[in-house]
Amino acid sequence: MSNIIKRGKKGIYWIYYYKDGRKCGESLYTHDYKEAKMFQKKKDYELLNAHSPYTENVAIARLCDEFLQYSKTNKAHKTYLRDVFLVKEFLKLATDLRLQFCREITPPVMESYKAKRKDTGIKASSINREIVSLKSMMSHAHLWRYIDDNPAKHVKYLKVDERKPEFFDKNEIQLLIREADNHNPIYKIGILLGIYTGCRLGECLNLKWQDIDLQRDIVRFVRTKSGKERIVPLNPELKAFLLTLKTQSEYLVGERQSLLSYSHMISRLIKKAGLKGSYHKFRHTLASQLVLAGVDLYVISKILGHHSPEITQIYAHLKSEFLKDSITRFSLS
């Protein structure tokens, strides 16, 4: 909670700490390290037991309720649902550890949550998403002065094995389209939208005809994962296909489709075509095919709507393969 530093030519020890949210410092008037450590332990005890607006006995249940209210108001619905799940699991841990107040949440408690989730067999990537929610909740607990320090700020994410994204090649895409021709047109629409725009499934199902500008050749995704509107150029082949369709609904894939049932049907079509994957593989397919066509990763990140170009680096290995293939085309013979 505090730290000691030797200062000045005389080597006097000073102690620094936070009290009521303000950084404080005072001289310990000693050159001796052991004596300075003794004063530090005494000060830490005083700080731990001092009453301040940061150490009020706020119940963990109250923090969770208020955090979810904040999350529902200020975050995307999908993020809010993730926070709801985090709170549910964290309250289970708090019950197991017999924790009642926010002051009792320490860094070891944070690590206990991580270890417990890992022991249940949850994937590292899933646990990391929960840690994001956990960090957010504890950050707000500190902001709201329910705790004097954020116990989650130093919690590290689990290492996730990097997997190269799988994608469909052009022959596989043709197989899939031919299979889709044997079913309801709404599935072919979704497949082509995913392949030509890289949209997520939710973005596909929420896309309306009014979001397609055939004059300017753009597709406007209004409801996105980030909450920010994204504009994607309209591919000529996709445009030609859309012009053949008869408008019977305001949504491209028909009246509001169930995310689960539509996803399940797309997966069935992929399987019937003798392939493996889900709807999200169309997004990887667009990105990968653009890389192989020589498109810059920054441009691809903008098309996909990545909030950071670093996310698009998962396709960088294809760039290397493309460059290697390009250089082998040069020959003096």
C-alpha positions as CSV (number, residue, x, y, z in Angstrom):
1,M,0.0,0.0,0.0
2,S,3.0,2.3,0.5
3,N,6.6,2.4,-0.6
4,I,9.8,3.8,0.9
5,I,12.6,5.6,-1.0
6,K,16.0,6.9,0.1
7,R,16.3,10.5,-0.8
8,G,19.0,13.2,-0.8
9,K,22.7,13.2,-0.1
10,K,22.1,12.2,3.5
11,G,20.1,9.1,2.4
12,I,17.1,9.8,4.5
13,Y,14.2,7.4,3.9
14,W,10.8,8.8,2.9
15,I,7.5,7.0,2.8
16,Y,4.9,7.5,0.1
17,Y,1.2,6.4,0.1
18,Y,-2.3,7.3,-1.0
19,K,-4.9,8.6,1.4
20,D,-8.4,9.7,0.3
21,G,-7.3,9.4,-3.3
22,R,-4.3,11.8,-2.8
23,K,-0.6,10.9,-2.9
24,C,1.1,11.7,0.3
25,G,4.8,11.6,1.4
26,E,6.7,12.2,4.6
27,S,10.2,11.8,5.9
28,L,10.9,8.8,8.3
29,Y,14.0,10.6,9.6
30,T,16.2,7.5,9.5
31,H,19.1,6.2,7.4
32,D,18.4,2.6,8.5
33,Y,16.5,0.4,6.1
34,K,15.2,-2.1,8.7
35,E,13.8,0.8,10.8
36,A,12.2,2.3,7.7
37,K,10.5,-1.0,6.9
38,M,9.2,-1.1,10.5
39,F,7.7,2.4,10.0
40,Q,6.2,1.2,6.6
41,K,4.5,-1.8,8.2
42,K,3.0,0.5,10.8
43,K,1.7,3.0,8.2
44,D,0.3,0.2,6.0
45,Y,-1.7,-1.1,9.0
46,E,-3.0,2.4,9.8
47,L,-4.1,2.9,6.2
48,L,-5.8,-0.5,6.0
49,N,-7.9,0.2,9.0
50,A,-8.5,3.9,8.5
51,H,-12.1,5.0,7.6
52,S,-12.2,6.8,4.3
53,P,-14.7,7.2,1.4
54,Y,-12.6,4.7,-0.4
55,T,-12.9,2.0,2.3
56,E,-16.6,2.2,3.1
57,N,-18.1,-1.3,3.7
58,V,-19.9,-1.5,0.4
59,A,-21.5,-4.9,-0.3
60,I,-20.2,-6.9,-3.3
61,A,-23.9,-7.5,-4.3
62,R,-24.5,-3.8,-4.4
63,L,-21.4,-3.3,-6.6
64,C,-22.6,-6.0,-9.0
65,D,-26.1,-4.5,-9.3
66,E,-24.8,-1.0,-9.9
67,F,-22.2,-2.3,-12.4
68,L,-24.8,-4.1,-14.4
69,Q,-27.0,-1.0,-14.4
70,Y,-24.1,1.0,-15.8
71,S,-23.3,-1.7,-18.3
72,K,-26.8,-2.0,-19.6
73,T,-27.0,1.8,-20.1
74,N,-23.6,2.4,-21.6
75,K,-22.4,-0.7,-23.4
76,A,-23.4,-2.7,-26.4
77,H,-26.1,-5.4,-25.7
78,K,-23.6,-8.3,-26.4
79,T,-21.1,-6.7,-24.0
80,Y,-23.8,-6.3,-21.3
81,L,-24.7,-10.0,-21.6
82,R,-21.0,-10.8,-21.1
83,D,-21.0,-8.7,-18.0
84,V,-24.1,-10.4,-16.7
85,F,-22.4,-13.8,-17.0
86,L,-19.3,-12.5,-15.3
87,V,-21.2,-11.1,-12.3
88,K,-23.1,-14.5,-12.0
89,E,-19.8,-16.4,-11.9
90,F,-18.0,-13.9,-9.6
91,L,-20.9,-14.0,-7.1
92,K,-20.5,-17.8,-6.9
93,L,-16.8,-17.3,-6.1
94,A,-17.6,-14.7,-3.5
95,T,-20.0,-17.1,-1.8
96,D,-17.5,-19.9,-1.9
97,L,-14.9,-17.6,-0.3
98,R,-17.4,-16.1,2.1
99,L,-16.7,-12.6,0.8
100,Q,-19.2,-9.9,1.6
101,F,-17.7,-6.5,1.1
102,C,-15.8,-4.9,-1.7
103,R,-12.8,-4.3,0.6
104,E,-12.3,-8.0,0.8
105,I,-11.7,-8.3,-3.0
106,T,-7.9,-8.6,-3.3
107,P,-5.5,-9.5,-6.1
108,P,-5.4,-13.1,-4.9
109,V,-9.2,-13.2,-5.2
110,M,-8.8,-12.1,-8.8
111,E,-6.4,-14.9,-9.4
112,S,-8.7,-17.4,-7.7
113,Y,-11.4,-16.5,-10.1
114,K,-9.1,-17.0,-13.1
115,A,-7.9,-20.4,-11.7
116,K,-11.4,-21.6,-10.9
117,R,-12.6,-20.9,-14.5
118,K,-9.5,-22.6,-15.9
119,D,-10.1,-25.7,-13.8
120,T,-13.6,-26.1,-15.2
121,G,-12.1,-26.5,-18.7
122,I,-13.1,-23.1,-20.1
123,K,-10.9,-22.0,-23.0
124,A,-8.3,-19.4,-22.3
125,S,-9.8,-17.0,-24.9
126,S,-13.2,-17.2,-23.1
127,I,-11.6,-16.6,-19.7
128,N,-9.7,-13.6,-21.1
129,R,-13.1,-12.1,-22.2
130,E,-14.4,-12.6,-18.6
131,I,-11.2,-10.9,-17.3
132,V,-12.0,-7.9,-19.4
133,S,-15.4,-7.6,-17.7
134,L,-13.9,-8.3,-14.3
135,K,-11.3,-5.5,-14.8
136,S,-14.1,-3.2,-15.9
137,M,-16.2,-3.9,-12.8
138,M,-13.3,-3.4,-10.4
139,S,-12.2,-0.2,-12.3
140,H,-15.7,1.2,-11.7
141,A,-15.6,0.1,-8.0
142,H,-12.4,2.2,-7.7
143,L,-14.0,5.1,-9.6
144,W,-17.0,5.0,-7.4
145,R,-14.8,5.0,-4.3
146,Y,-15.9,1.6,-3.1
147,I,-12.3,0.5,-2.9
148,D,-9.0,2.4,-2.5
149,D,-7.1,0.4,-5.1
150,N,-8.1,-1.7,-8.1
151,P,-7.2,-5.3,-7.3
152,A,-7.7,-6.4,-11.0
153,K,-5.3,-3.9,-12.6
154,H,-2.4,-6.2,-12.5
155,V,-4.3,-9.4,-13.4
156,K,-2.7,-10.9,-16.5
157,Y,-4.5,-12.5,-19.4
158,L,-4.0,-16.1,-20.1
159,K,-1.8,-17.1,-23.0
160,V,-3.8,-18.1,-26.0
161,D,-2.3,-20.3,-28.7
162,E,-2.3,-18.4,-32.0
163,R,-4.3,-20.2,-34.6
164,K,-4.1,-19.2,-38.3
165,P,-7.6,-18.3,-39.5
166,E,-9.2,-20.9,-41.8
167,F,-10.9,-19.7,-45.0
168,F,-12.6,-21.1,-48.1
169,D,-10.7,-21.1,-51.3
170,K,-12.4,-20.0,-54.6
171,N,-13.4,-23.6,-55.6
172,E,-14.9,-24.2,-52.2
173,I,-16.9,-21.0,-52.4
174,Q,-18.3,-22.2,-55.8
175,L,-19.3,-25.5,-54.2
176,L,-21.1,-23.7,-51.4
177,I,-23.0,-21.4,-53.7
178,R,-24.2,-24.3,-55.8
179,E,-25.4,-26.0,-52.7
180,A,-27.2,-22.8,-51.6
181,D,-29.0,-22.7,-54.9
182,N,-31.0,-25.8,-53.8
183,H,-32.4,-24.0,-50.8
184,N,-34.3,-20.8,-49.8
185,P,-32.6,-17.7,-51.4
186,I,-32.2,-16.0,-48.1
187,Y,-29.3,-18.3,-47.3
188,K,-27.5,-17.6,-50.6
189,I,-27.9,-13.8,-49.8
190,G,-26.3,-14.3,-46.4
191,I,-23.5,-16.3,-47.8
192,L,-22.6,-13.8,-50.5
193,L,-22.9,-10.9,-48.1
194,G,-20.5,-12.6,-45.8
195,I,-18.0,-13.4,-48.5
196,Y,-18.1,-10.1,-50.3
197,T,-18.4,-7.7,-47.4
198,G,-16.9,-9.7,-44.5
199,C,-19.9,-8.9,-42.3
200,R,-20.6,-10.7,-39.1
201,L,-23.8,-12.8,-38.9
202,G,-25.6,-10.3,-36.7
203,E,-24.7,-7.5,-39.1
204,C,-26.0,-9.6,-42.0
205,L,-29.3,-10.3,-40.4
206,N,-29.8,-6.6,-39.5
207,L,-29.0,-5.3,-43.0
208,K,-31.8,-3.5,-44.7
209,W,-32.3,-2.7,-48.4
210,Q,-32.1,1.0,-47.4
211,D,-28.6,0.3,-46.3
212,I,-27.6,-0.6,-49.8
213,D,-26.7,2.4,-52.0
214,L,-26.7,1.1,-55.6
215,Q,-25.9,4.6,-56.9
216,R,-22.7,5.1,-54.8
217,D,-21.9,1.3,-54.7
218,I,-21.6,1.1,-50.9
219,V,-23.1,-1.1,-48.2
220,R,-23.7,0.6,-44.9
221,F,-23.7,-1.5,-41.7
222,V,-25.5,0.5,-39.0
223,R,-25.7,-2.1,-36.2
224,T,-22.2,-3.4,-35.7
225,K,-20.3,-5.1,-32.9
226,S,-18.4,-1.8,-32.0
227,G,-21.6,0.2,-32.2
228,K,-20.0,2.4,-34.9
229,E,-21.4,2.6,-38.5
230,R,-19.2,0.9,-41.1
231,I,-19.2,1.5,-44.8
232,V,-18.0,-1.2,-47.2
233,P,-17.6,-0.8,-51.0
234,L,-20.2,-2.8,-52.9
235,N,-18.5,-5.6,-54.9
236,P,-19.7,-5.6,-58.6
237,E,-20.6,-9.3,-58.4
238,L,-22.6,-8.9,-55.3
239,K,-24.4,-5.9,-56.8
240,A,-25.3,-7.9,-59.9
241,F,-26.7,-10.6,-57.7
242,L,-28.7,-8.2,-55.6
243,L,-30.3,-6.6,-58.7
244,T,-31.8,-10.0,-59.6
245,L,-33.7,-10.2,-56.3
246,K,-37.3,-9.1,-55.8
247,T,-37.8,-6.9,-52.7
248,Q,-40.4,-8.5,-50.4
249,S,-39.0,-7.4,-47.0
250,E,-37.1,-4.4,-45.6
251,Y,-34.4,-6.8,-44.6
252,L,-32.1,-8.5,-47.2
253,V,-32.5,-11.9,-45.7
254,G,-36.2,-11.6,-45.0
255,E,-38.1,-10.5,-41.9
256,R,-36.0,-10.7,-38.7
257,Q,-34.3,-14.1,-38.7
258,S,-33.3,-15.9,-35.5
259,L,-29.5,-15.6,-35.1
260,L,-29.3,-19.2,-33.8
261,S,-31.6,-20.9,-36.5
262,Y,-30.0,-19.0,-39.4
263,S,-26.5,-19.8,-38.2
264,H,-27.5,-23.5,-37.8
265,M,-28.9,-23.6,-41.3
266,I,-25.7,-22.0,-42.8
267,S,-23.6,-24.6,-41.0
268,R,-25.8,-27.3,-42.4
269,L,-25.3,-26.0,-45.9
270,I,-21.5,-25.8,-45.4
271,K,-21.6,-29.4,-44.2
272,K,-23.8,-30.6,-47.2
273,A,-21.2,-29.0,-49.5
274,G,-18.6,-31.3,-48.0
275,L,-16.9,-28.4,-46.2
276,K,-16.2,-27.4,-42.6
277,G,-16.8,-24.1,-40.8
278,S,-19.4,-21.6,-39.7
279,Y,-20.7,-18.2,-40.9
280,H,-17.7,-16.4,-39.4
281,K,-15.5,-18.3,-41.8
282,F,-16.9,-16.1,-44.6
283,R,-15.3,-13.1,-42.9
284,H,-11.9,-14.8,-42.7
285,T,-12.4,-15.8,-46.4
286,L,-12.8,-12.2,-47.5
287,A,-9.8,-11.0,-45.5
288,S,-7.6,-13.9,-46.7
289,Q,-8.6,-13.5,-50.3
290,L,-7.9,-9.8,-50.2
291,V,-4.4,-10.4,-48.7
292,L,-3.6,-12.9,-51.4
293,A,-4.8,-10.3,-54.0
294,G,-2.2,-7.9,-52.6
295,V,-4.5,-5.6,-50.6
296,D,-2.8,-3.8,-47.7
297,L,-3.6,-5.0,-44.2
298,Y,-4.6,-1.5,-43.1
299,V,-7.2,-1.3,-45.8
300,I,-8.5,-4.8,-44.9
301,S,-8.8,-3.7,-41.2
302,K,-11.0,-0.8,-42.3
303,I,-13.2,-3.0,-44.4
304,L,-13.7,-5.5,-41.5
305,G,-14.2,-2.7,-39.0
306,H,-11.3,-3.7,-36.7
307,H,-10.8,-1.1,-34.0
308,S,-7.1,-1.7,-34.2
309,P,-5.0,-2.7,-37.3
310,E,-3.2,-5.1,-34.9
311,I,-6.2,-7.4,-35.0
312,T,-5.8,-7.8,-38.7
313,Q,-2.2,-9.1,-38.2
314,I,-3.7,-12.7,-37.9
315,Y,-3.7,-12.6,-41.7
316,A,0.0,-11.4,-42.0
317,H,1.3,-14.9,-42.6
318,L,-0.6,-14.9,-45.9
319,K,1.1,-11.6,-46.9
320,S,4.5,-13.4,-46.5
321,E,3.3,-16.3,-48.7
322,F,2.0,-13.8,-51.3
323,L,5.3,-12.0,-51.4
324,K,7.2,-15.2,-51.7
325,D,5.0,-16.3,-54.6
326,S,5.4,-12.9,-56.2
327,I,9.2,-13.0,-56.1
328,T,9.4,-16.5,-57.6
329,R,7.6,-15.2,-60.7
330,F,10.8,-13.2,-61.6
331,S,13.3,-15.2,-63.6
332,L,16.2,-14.4,-65.9
333,S,15.6,-17.5,-68.0
